[in-house]
């Protein structure tokens, strides 16, 4: 559902004279930006964010998304924490 919405939402920005690799590059960049911007509204988080490598112990994986539910995804995004950090904080409180 989330990915179908992204595909429909990405504007077609390539010019008619653009080559196929240029079209793919622009479409992929648009999808990535949309995914990062709206994933939490659909319940998804980036599982291993680049700025949280020390906390997760895993190298940045831009393709690794996890469904955690809308409420949790929004809370995790707002906190700026990784899933491990967020769960540890929830367990402590």
Steps between C-alpha positions, in 0.01 A plus 500: 500500500773749600720418201210523254418844638861607452512385140186698420618806692841544337470776241635431155779756481713367215487676167382318191854501361642329811659160464371194686781509764416866570132411544583215739740717699245781540218259586714312754608823667139614517387170652777510758411853604132412526579186699707688754247781527178299535592151619402562862150610399456147362665329799849440358842591638844477345637207697869594499530880458835644401533725804422217747765243396668508842170418674386227260840342436401465135628690199249738335251308285278740302286214367415345838158621618296358788129528566443601864155656474411862440502611864840342571653619172396858567637483856830348383538762228425781745754365750778470243602170658560159346254220573738350760538832681128570486411157641760533778355839593145358503610205714671731751192715548 
